[in-house]
Amino acid sequence: FRDHITIAAELVNAASAGDTNQVNSIWQRWADNANQIAELLGSINPNWSTEDWSAMMMEHIELLANNVTDLLEHNYQAAVEEFDDIEMQAMEMADMMAEGIALQFPD
């Protein structure tokens, strides 16, 4: 999980510098990391699937990347509107996590 945040910061720095090749390389590492997180979560609770978590994590990083792009391009209105989508998606992730925990530990 620490790598997830660190890679995101690297992506922002590369995007700020306008280094498209570096952005693409870091993006692949971030997607790989998101899938590793999905695999971990899918393996620790029988009520969670790796596929569901992978889809959720990919949506998560795509929303964040789009938001960063809009911020860097000074498209602030779009960035503000996208933040609502990021918040909603984070709540969906939290709901999926809570539901899985509740099913795993019903008592």
C-alpha positions as CSV (number, residue, x, y, z in Angstrom):
1,F,0.0,0.0,0.0
2,R,2.9,2.3,0.7
3,D,4.1,1.7,-2.9
4,H,0.7,2.7,-4.2
5,I,1.1,6.2,-2.8
6,T,4.7,6.5,-3.7
7,I,4.1,5.5,-7.3
8,A,1.3,8.0,-7.5
9,A,3.6,10.7,-6.4
10,E,6.2,9.7,-9.0
11,L,3.4,9.8,-11.6
12,V,2.5,13.4,-10.6
13,N,6.1,14.5,-10.7
14,A,6.6,13.0,-14.2
15,A,3.4,14.5,-15.5
16,S,4.4,17.9,-14.0
17,A,7.7,17.6,-15.9
18,G,5.9,16.7,-19.1
19,D,7.8,13.5,-19.4
20,T,5.3,11.3,-21.3
21,N,7.7,8.3,-21.6
22,Q,8.2,8.3,-17.8
23,V,4.5,8.8,-17.2
24,N,3.7,5.7,-19.3
25,S,6.3,3.7,-17.5
26,I,5.2,4.8,-14.1
27,W,1.5,4.2,-15.1
28,Q,2.3,0.6,-15.9
29,R,4.0,0.2,-12.5
30,W,1.0,1.8,-10.8
31,A,-1.4,-0.6,-12.6
32,D,0.7,-3.6,-11.7
33,N,0.7,-2.4,-8.1
34,A,-3.1,-1.9,-8.1
35,N,-3.4,-5.5,-9.4
36,Q,-1.1,-6.8,-6.7
37,I,-3.3,-5.1,-4.1
38,A,-6.4,-6.7,-5.7
39,E,-4.7,-10.1,-5.5
40,L,-3.9,-9.6,-1.9
41,L,-7.4,-8.5,-1.0
42,G,-8.9,-11.3,-3.1
43,S,-6.8,-13.8,-1.2
44,I,-7.5,-12.7,2.4
45,N,-11.3,-12.8,2.4
46,P,-13.4,-15.5,0.7
47,N,-16.1,-12.9,0.1
48,W,-13.9,-10.7,-2.0
49,S,-12.8,-11.6,-5.5
50,T,-9.5,-10.5,-7.1
51,E,-11.4,-9.6,-10.3
52,D,-13.8,-7.2,-8.4
53,W,-10.9,-5.6,-6.6
54,S,-8.9,-5.3,-9.7
55,A,-11.7,-3.5,-11.5
56,M,-12.2,-1.3,-8.5
57,M,-8.5,-0.5,-8.2
58,M,-8.2,0.3,-11.9
59,E,-11.2,2.6,-11.8
60,H,-9.5,4.3,-8.7
61,I,-6.2,5.0,-10.4
62,E,-7.9,6.1,-13.7
63,L,-10.1,8.6,-11.8
64,L,-7.0,9.9,-9.9
65,A,-4.9,10.2,-13.0
66,N,-7.6,12.1,-14.8
67,N,-7.9,14.4,-11.9
68,V,-4.2,15.1,-11.8
69,T,-4.2,15.8,-15.5
70,D,-6.9,18.3,-15.2
71,L,-5.2,20.0,-12.3
72,L,-1.9,20.2,-14.2
73,E,-3.7,21.6,-17.2
74,H,-5.4,24.2,-15.0
75,N,-8.8,22.8,-15.8
76,Y,-10.0,23.4,-12.3
77,Q,-13.7,23.1,-12.9
78,A,-13.4,19.6,-14.3
79,A,-11.0,18.7,-11.5
80,V,-13.5,19.8,-8.9
81,E,-16.3,17.9,-10.6
82,E,-14.2,14.8,-10.9
83,F,-13.4,14.9,-7.2
84,D,-17.1,14.0,-6.5
85,D,-16.6,10.9,-8.7
86,I,-13.4,10.1,-6.8
87,E,-15.2,10.4,-3.5
88,M,-18.1,8.3,-4.7
89,Q,-15.8,5.6,-5.9
90,A,-13.9,5.6,-2.6
91,M,-17.1,5.1,-0.8
92,E,-18.0,2.2,-3.1
93,M,-14.6,0.6,-2.3
94,A,-15.3,1.1,1.4
95,D,-18.7,-0.5,1.1
96,M,-17.3,-3.5,-0.8
97,M,-14.6,-3.9,1.9
98,A,-17.1,-3.5,4.8
99,E,-19.6,-6.0,3.2
100,G,-16.9,-8.6,2.8
101,I,-15.7,-8.2,6.4
102,A,-19.3,-8.4,7.7
103,L,-19.9,-11.6,5.8
104,Q,-16.5,-13.1,6.9
105,F,-17.2,-12.3,10.6
106,P,-21.0,-12.4,11.0
107,D,-20.8,-12.6,14.8
